């Protein structure tokens, strides 16, 4: 097998970032890349054959990094939007599309792109709120953010024993924080995968559930 060479890539990219209608922030980009010597891997096997009994015996399987012999292209777009509702609230979302195109190549290289073709996020948040609880307790400087994300299923190509389909999944992340002005501190609690939607993001890997956390940030130097 030929020695492996570094990848060579040429990319064209176009994008826009700016504010529309005063309250709508837009960030979008599209790209197209051409790869030479794209690095993937090839699978080989050490097999013995006993002609007398017509028996094949598998001795070992090899996974070897290699360069693609043909040109490989990738392309995609990403669009992010944030809409500001008055002074405190924000609705946001983003979508991305990514595609690996082998251009009808018959090269047996396994590219291990391992990227979902489609995914999106939708979020809602607020900052510096004044909240009154039960018409009695008044709390200032409350912030929160909740985010829903969806990832399309994709083929995960890792190794002979860890190659398979990662199914589509979704999750909700959320956090709430309170800025304690007198102590110059911020208290934050939250969780990723808040609804404990069990999923795996790597074929052959463990299921991932809810992860909760809490933190206190103290400003030692302040104005």
C-alpha atoms as one frame of an Amber mdcrd trajectory, in Angstrom:
protein
   0.000   0.000   0.000   1.221   3.504  -0.801   2.404   5.730   2.074  -0.317
   8.033   3.367  -0.172  11.672   2.239  -1.622  14.828   3.819  -5.013  15.908
   2.535  -5.197  18.829   0.137  -8.359  20.925   0.087  -9.666  23.911  -1.854
 -12.732  25.671  -0.481 -15.053  28.392  -1.697 -17.225  30.000   0.961 -19.792
  32.779   0.934 -21.740  34.198   3.836 -23.675  37.070   5.323 -23.935  38.427
   8.846 -26.063  41.387   9.791 -29.261  42.752  11.313 -32.587  42.933   9.482
 -35.731  44.777  10.572 -33.871  46.076  13.655 -34.612  43.031  15.826 -33.580
  40.116  13.583 -29.928  39.029  13.527 -28.896  36.762  10.636 -25.735  34.672
  10.266 -25.506  32.344   7.258 -22.754  30.676   5.257 -22.463  28.215   2.357
 -19.340  26.289   1.347 -18.036  23.827  -1.225 -14.743  21.960  -0.773 -12.667
  19.798  -3.109 -10.327  17.242  -1.509  -7.340  15.498  -3.007  -5.808  12.603
  -1.087  -8.840  12.548   1.208  -7.948  10.408   4.233 -10.219   7.523   5.122
  -9.539   3.865   5.771  -9.641   0.489   4.090 -10.475  -2.889   5.561  -8.339
  -5.961   4.997  -8.361  -9.492   6.349  -5.846 -12.258   6.938  -7.587 -15.449
   5.802  -6.325 -19.030   5.668  -7.795 -21.633   3.313  -7.596 -25.376   3.802
  -8.252 -26.859   0.394  -8.628 -30.407   1.675 -11.754 -29.543   3.633 -12.761
 -26.374   1.729 -12.523 -24.372   4.956 -11.777 -20.661   5.302 -10.367 -19.404
   8.582 -10.366 -15.711   9.520  -7.140 -14.942  11.371  -7.252 -11.169  11.681
  -8.942  -8.011  10.369  -6.987  -4.872   9.561  -8.125  -1.264   9.424  -5.571
   0.863   7.589  -5.630   4.632   6.978  -5.344   5.464   3.281  -5.812   8.248
   0.751  -8.684   8.392  -1.717  -7.533   7.929  -5.289 -10.357  10.069  -6.698
 -11.436  13.599  -5.833 -13.906  13.903  -2.955 -16.145  16.935  -2.402 -18.112
  18.239   0.556 -20.705  20.986   0.604 -23.105  22.520   3.041 -24.971  25.504
   4.414 -25.581  26.903   7.872 -28.235  29.470   8.784 -28.681  31.064  12.192
 -31.432  33.499  13.241 -31.961  35.423  16.472 -35.021  37.581  17.052 -35.058
  39.983  19.992 -38.451  40.471  21.656 -38.114  43.799  23.378 -35.289  44.242
  25.864 -35.278  40.893  27.624 -36.386  37.962  25.429 -34.763  36.192  22.483
 -35.995  33.504  20.087 -33.206  31.795  18.158 -32.704  28.945  15.749 -30.153
  27.483  13.423 -30.066  24.853  10.706 -27.141  23.144   9.002 -26.825  20.856
   6.000 -23.644  18.895   5.239 -23.001  16.384   2.462 -20.031  14.270   1.417
 -20.109  13.581  -2.345 -17.833  10.822  -3.672 -18.894  11.691  -7.235 -19.701
   8.079  -8.241 -16.207   6.944  -7.303 -15.595   3.189  -7.149 -12.652   3.654
  -4.771 -13.244   1.228  -1.826 -12.082   3.886   0.648 -14.394   4.303   3.662
 -14.465   8.062   4.312 -15.707   8.122   7.952 -17.443  11.477   7.416 -19.667
  10.762  10.455 -21.700  13.952  10.116 -25.518  14.193  10.055 -26.849  15.595
   6.804 -29.465  17.740   8.554 -29.747  19.163  12.060 -31.403  22.151  13.703
 -31.841  23.962  17.031 -34.657  26.165  18.360 -34.128  28.206  21.496 -35.931
  30.646  23.768 -34.199  32.726  26.416 -34.277  35.836  28.535 -31.849  37.916
  30.593 -31.990  40.358  33.515 -35.640  39.677  34.345 -37.510  40.944  37.389
 -39.777  38.164  38.702 -42.493  38.329  41.360 -43.483  34.999  42.926 -46.918
  34.518  44.533 -47.377  38.310  44.490 -44.959  38.543  47.401 -41.377  37.625
  46.572 -39.590  39.917  44.153 -36.450  38.548  42.510 -34.264  40.530  40.128
 -31.544  39.568  37.647 -32.993  36.224  36.569 -31.908  34.759  33.233 -32.844
  31.525  31.477 -32.334  29.675  28.215 -34.017  26.554  26.800 -33.019  24.862
  23.572 -34.487  22.022  21.497 -32.211  20.251  19.026 -32.815  17.576  16.407
 -30.135  15.533  14.631 -30.867  13.347  11.608 -29.649   9.755  11.696 -26.429
   8.957   9.858 -24.048   6.102   9.094 -21.195   6.048  11.594 -18.045   4.541
  10.134 -15.459   3.922  12.811 -13.923   0.475  12.615 -15.036  -3.036  11.599
 -16.738  -3.632  14.947 -18.021  -0.062  15.361 -19.669   0.742  12.031 -23.422
   1.101  11.820 -26.414   3.403  11.881 -26.882   6.144  14.472 -30.653   6.833
  14.499 -32.178  10.313  14.536 -32.547  11.811  17.992 -33.588  14.992  19.788
 -33.063  16.556  23.174 -33.926  19.607  25.263 -31.311  21.594  27.173 -32.108
  24.259  29.746 -30.557  26.478  32.362 -31.575  29.210  34.818 -29.208  31.697
  36.452 -29.450  34.357  39.135 -27.033  37.245  39.518 -26.572  38.033  43.214
 -25.531  41.653  43.003 -24.493  42.187  46.626 -22.129  39.203  46.565 -21.006
  39.814  42.969 -21.911  36.197  42.187 -23.897  34.296  39.598 -25.674  31.060
  40.548 -26.561  28.750  37.679 -28.447  25.420  37.495 -29.323  23.466  34.384
 -29.298  20.207  32.501 -28.485  18.873  29.086 -30.985  16.348  27.711 -33.427
  17.645  30.296 -36.146  15.091  29.421 -33.680  12.186  29.679 -34.221  11.061
  26.081 -31.781   8.158  25.920 -29.625   8.138  22.790 -26.191   7.266  21.470
 -24.163   9.559  19.224 -21.433   7.054  18.313 -22.246   3.579  17.015 -21.108
   1.059  19.608 -20.922   3.746  22.283 -22.997   3.978  25.477 -26.397   5.586
  25.699 -26.333   9.157  26.940 -28.994  10.417  29.335 -29.580  13.545  31.395
 -26.647  15.539  32.747 -27.522  18.068  35.461 -25.167  20.678  36.844 -24.934
  23.641  39.215 -22.292  26.347  39.497 -21.411  29.515  41.382 -19.283  32.188
  39.726 -17.761  34.789  42.044 -16.269  37.981  40.644 -13.198  38.763  42.722
 -12.443  41.903  40.730 -15.386  44.138  39.961 -16.175  47.775  39.348
